[in-house]
Each structure stands twice: as C-alpha cells, then as structure tokens.
Amino acid sequence: MSSDWDEIKRLAADFQKAQLTTSLQRLSERNCIEVVRLLIEKQLIQVIYTNDGKEYLTQEHLAQEVKDEMFLRGGRVNLVELATTLNVDFGKVEYTAKQITADDPEIKFLLGQLIDKGYTQRVASEINQKLVQQGEIDVGKLTTTYDLPADFILSEIVQKNLNRIIFAKQDSANANVFFTRSYIERNKAKIRGALAAITRPTPLSAILNLTGVPERMLYMVLNESSSLGTVTIRSPAGQYIPHVYSRMQAQWVKDFYRLNGYLTHESVSKLGVSDVKAFVLNHLPGEKMVHLKKCLIGNKLIEQVKASLEECIATHSYLDVSSILPSALNDEDIDEIVMHVMTPAMRRQTFVFGAVILTVSFMDEAVKPCHELVNEHAKRAVESGTYQKYMAEKMMKHQDVDASGAGDDGKLDKREERRKKAAGGKGGGGTQGRETKTKSTKKHNRGNRGNVSDSDEENDNVQVGGGKKPGKEPTLELITPKEIAKIVQNALEAEGLEELSKDVANHYFPTLSKQALVKAHELYELSLQKNNQNRRQTHASIQEKLNNLYNDIRLYEKGLKLFPTDVQSQLLKYLLKSLGTDVCNELCLYVAAECNLNTNYSASLTAEQRTKIGNECDPEYREALQALNKSLSTSESVDTFLETAEKALQACSMMLKKIDKKKDRTVILGHKHGLLEQLASCKDPALVLHLAALIIFTISTQTMLHASGRHVSAILSFLQSTLTAEQSKTFNTYHDLVLKLLSTESATENGNKPGGEEIAKQLEELTPVVKDIATNFKKAGVTSVE
C-alpha cells in the first residue's frame, strides 16, 4: 500500500509539474481522462460524474454543495430541483441527503425535501404571528399554506415550539386547533352576552351567524352557562331555549286556562311547545280536562254544555252550542265536544246539524206540514199514472232478472204458483164464462205480485231478488228536498234557523220519500180494487167495440163485392188498412194492459209497436196476436182476416155476437143518416162529391161501402146505371171540376200562376145541386146483393 501511495504522490507531482510547464509539456484532455479512469479502475479515488459527464465530484464535495444550496434556499430544498441545479443524478443526490440527515439530527428528510431546524423555527414564528392576528389557527389549514403534512407541522413545528415561540392553547376536543387565551375570553364574552339577551327559542345557527364564533366554542360556553337555558340538540339545526321563555310559556298557559277554561293546540304550539298534551299536564297537574283532537277543554265548560243540552231536551226546543262555547273554537272542535257530551239517550232524542242541536219533537213539529204535501203528491202520482208506470218498470226489471237466473220451465212454474196463490185469495166470475174469469184473476195476480215486491223494497230498503241486477233499479221521487226545505224554512225562520232548512230537508227526505211511496202504494192498491171491479165492465166495452168493428167490416165486404175484381182488391186493402188496423190496435192495447207490458203508446199503434207487443206478450196471446198482425198485410179476402180476428178474440176471452139481419139493416140505415149529416154541413167540393157518391151507393144497393177519395171515379162508374142521364152528367161535370181544382191548387203550390177562381165559382154553383141529388135520391130497380 505504501508503494501505491508513493506512486500516487509521484503521479500527482508529475501532474502538477506538467500543468506548470509550458503548453508543450502539458497533458491533453484525453490523457487526463485516461489518468482519472486509471485511478478509478484501481479504486484509488471515488468520484461522482455529472449528468453531462464533463465534471467529477467527490462525495464530500457533493454533500457540501447540498448543504450550501439548502442554506441559500432558506433551510428547505427539494431534491428534484437540487439534482437539476447540481447537474447530478437524482439517486446520488438522494443518497447524499440521507447521509446528511443521518449525520445531523437537526436536518429532516421529508417527502423528497431537506428541512433544517432554522426553517422550522421560522415557520413557528410565522404561526405565532397568525395566532396573534386571528386568535385561532387550524393545523389542517397550515398544510395548504406550507405544503407540509399535518402530523409534521403539529409534532415538529407547533408542539416543539409551544410556549417558546408559539404562545397558544391546544383545543381539548380537536388537537389540530390552537387558540390564544384572549381569543377564548373574547368569544365567551360574545356568547354570554347573546344568550343573556335572548328571550325566545332561537336556532343555534342564528346565534352562530350573529356572534361569528366557532361552533365548538358555542357548545363550550353553553355547557358552562346551563343556568341561562337549554339546547334541544347539539348541532346548528338545534334550538336554544332560554329558561325565561319556559317560565313565560308556563305562566301564559296557566293564566289563559284559568281565564277561559280551555286551551287550543294551535295557540300552545305557537309558544314553541311540540308536545302540547304533555306540557299542559306537566304545568296543570290537578285540572280535570277533556283532551280532544285540537283542543283541551276544562270540565267546567263540559258541564255547562251538558246542562244546557239537558234543558233543551226537556223543553223540546233547540240549542246552539256555539253560543255557549268560546268563539275561538272552530266547527271541528265543537263537533268533538258535542259528541263527547251526548249520551246514547240524548242521541236518540236529538239531531245534530253542525253547532245546532234540534230535538226530535222540535223537528217533527217543523216537518209536520210536509205530510200533507206527501199525501197530495202520492195521490197525484197515482191519478196521473206515474206510479203505475214505476210499478210496471219494476216488474219488467224483476222479470228480466228472473229470466236471466232461471230457465223457461222455472219461469212457468213460478208463474203458475203465483196464479194459484192469487186465485185462492180472491174469487172471480161474470157473464163472460170461464176464460173471462181466468183473465181477470191473472191480472189481479200480477198486480198483487208487484205490490208485494214494492212493499218489501220500501219496508226493508233492500233490492228485490236474490242475485245482482244487470241494470239500474227503477226509482220514483214523489217529493224533492227543495219542496221539503221550502216548508221547513217557514217553521225555522221564526227561530232564526232558516239556514238549516236544507240540512233538515235532506235529513227527512228519505223518510218522507219512503212515506210518499207507501201512501202511493196504498192508493194504488185501492185503485187496483176499483179496477178489478171495473175490469169486467172494461172487458165488455172493448168486446162490444170489437164486435161493432167486426160487423162493420163484414157489411162493408158486401158492398165492395159489387165492384169488378181490380177495384175490389183496392177497396179490400183500404178496408183492412183502416178498420182492420183499428181491430189490431184495440186487441194489442188490451193484451199489453193484461200482460202489464211497459208501454206508453197512444191508441194509434205503428206496425213496429204492434209487432213488439205480439212478441213480448204472454204465450197464450202471442200466436193469435202475431197471426192477426200478419194478416193485415197478407190477407187476400175479408173472410181470411175475420177468421184470424175471431181467433184473437177467443184468445182474449171475447165472444162474437150472432149475425142479426134486422140489426144489419139498422146499421146500414144509421150509416146512411150519418153520411147525410156530414154532407149537409160539408163545404169542401171533393168531400161533397165523396159523400154524395157513398150515399147514392148505399141507397141504391142497400149496402155500405168503405172507400177513400181515390175510389170516387170507380163508384161513379158503378152508379151510371142507377142515375139518370142528367144526374150522371151533373156528377161527371162536378167530378171533372174537382179534379181541375185539385190540379190547379197543386200547380199554385209549385209556383205556377193560379187559375182556379173560375173553377171554384162553378163548383160553388153545382154543389147545392149535387147535395140535392144525393139527399133526395130514391132507390130505383137495383136490388141488394147478398
């Protein structure tokens, strides 16, 4: 080793000598690099290359430069910046920094930075200055300011310099917060002053905004000043309630209750009380109170209401509870008090309408005039047929339900059972024989069944039938709430209670409506009994009318048979269309009444209405009635129609009278006189011609003819052989003038020029002549054709 060291010294001397020599004796840069490389290879020296490789540094020199840079930068240097400045690899710089911190404990290596003691003391001094200015400082905020970890600042800067450089007190609740004693005293004074000035519940957030103190400081002072008030919850959402306010609340509740005898939840809640019931019980422990939904009523008020109500019932009058109770109570409060006071016995004797209590006797007296109105309306409904229509609709509804719930056999069995029951209850008879008796009994049975159903519904207020009804149940309103209110108002107006008339009317409406239906039903039963007595008379009158129509059609047939075949068919159609239709209408209306069909038809029925009755009537009528309706349009002779009509009459238990030729002559004579009376008063030329032709035909043939104005020409042609030449000429002239007049009137209606004045004048001259011929016409040699 000594030899090596000697060689190094020799080389160094040579190197120095070479540098001091002239340029001719100096080593080149390349030689110097080789010399240093040789020394490094032999590990004779340890150097650190710069990043560009142009310079060498020893470890000691690098350490010194790092310290120098740290000093120049104020005691804190970043290794990344330091490596860039020294132009040395970051790893070498980092290794050197760790060696420095290991050798010197006052230098800290933190997050790639070197920090010496001077820097920490300077930061501590700055923190102390901030404390003096602000009174409080948070380590968490200092991390942002100095870009250092909170733990490092707390342990290495603040706590190590506390009470030496930094004069502050650490918060016991938060170790990262420090404040000065003067700051604590100043904030405490603010908070105490604010709490002492508060006289009502105040949110803690408002106190914090007002004083500007930290939240933790407020809670600290609240703990120390518990004698001033309490806190609902330790958060900004909580409230501070001063004790003076609690005392004021209790005093207000006591004074108000003693003065008025009640407390409302709303008024107590406005004082800031959340649990009203518990608060009142706590401050009024010995008081007897009734706790309602929105108020608390003292026993004194309750007893006063009860005494007034008992007096009201005893005197059969009324009581306005709102006049006894304080005006501050609303309708809902009054309703609760009334329900609390009233016993079951009181409820049976009174009706409550809001704050007014009416006794049953008082209300019955007020509604008493309505019973007369009920009887009047019930009588009117029966007399007008409204109630009968309602009964028919109900019966149709019940029949529909029975049809949907049972088969045809079931319906027949039930119907037969009802027939037997009705027949056993009341006998019948008369001059029309067994069939007439059966029809009458059946009608009585239907009415009785409807009565039973209606009575059951009215008395029990339930639907008739076992199952659900497919449609809406028919209803009948015989009296309206408006009519009841009008009558009741007259009775209540004297007591100043007219505003309750509608309520009373609505209350009594179901009862009076039911009473009206019961009364109408009684009247209906009486009318049914009268109808049953008059049924045979009605049956006989319809039978007489149909016999007359039947006989007229038979007699008219003799007249139309005198005409040619083509004219006969026209006259037959007209006869069936008029008199035949009358026969069908009478029978259809009779069957509809017998079957209680829901019809509201006039005496003149349409073909559709007749078809509907024929389809909906009972089976014993259906086939005959349908055949009669069909024969109106399909019969080719009067005999065919009359045979069908005879079967329909038999189905309806009506009998045809025997043909009496003497009576036929009387009918023909009466028909002739009727035509003569019409002719005498007639002024219409067309009708005069029509009546005159029919009269001459009746006189000449001793038969009746049922014809329209269209058939006048055919009648005049038939009468040519009966009239004289002059009479025939007069009728033909009159007939032509009538046709011209009709065509002229038609042209006038279409907008053409009128020209019928001359024709009308000629007709006016000839009309007396035509009337005279018809009136004085005598039968010549024409005989009647049987």
Secondary structure, DSSP 8 states (H G I E B T S, - for coil): -HHHHHHHHHHHHHHHHHHHS-TTTS--HHHHHHHHHHHHHTTS---EEBTTSS-EE-HHHHHHHHHHHHHHTTSEEEHHHHHHHHTB-HHHHHHHHHHHHHH-TTSEEETTEEE-HHHHHHHHHHHHHHHHHHSEEEHHHHHHHHT--HHHIIIIIIGGGBTTTB--EE-SS-TTEEE-HHHHHHHHHHHHHHHHH--S-EEHHHHHHHH---HHHHHHHHHHTTTTEEESSSSTTSEEEEHHHHHHHHHHHHHHHHHHSEEEHHHHHTTT-S-HHHHHHHHSTT--EEE-SSEEEEHHHHHHHHHHHHHHHHHT-EEEGGGTS-TTS-HHHHHHHHHHH--HHHHHHEEEETTEEEEHHHHHHHHHHHHHHHHHHHHHHHHHTHHHHHHHHHHHHHHHHHHHHS-HHHHHHHHHHHHHHHHHHS----TTHHHHHHHHHHHHHHHHHHHHHHHHHHHH---SSSS--SS------SS-HHHHHHHHHHHHHTTT-GGGHHHHHHHHHHHHHHHHHHHHHHHHHHHHHHHHHHHHHHHHHHHHHHHHHHHHHHHHHHHHTTS-HHHHHHHHHHHIIIIIHHHHHHHHHHHHHHTT------SS--HHHHHHHHHHS-HHHHHHHHHHHHHHHH-SSHHHHHHHHHHHHHHTT-------HHHHHHHHHHHHHHHHHHHHH---HHHHHHHHHHHHHHHHHSS-----GGGHHHHHHHGGGTS-HHHHHHHHHHHHHHHHHHHHHHHHHTT-----HHHHHHHHHHHHHHHHHHHT----S-----
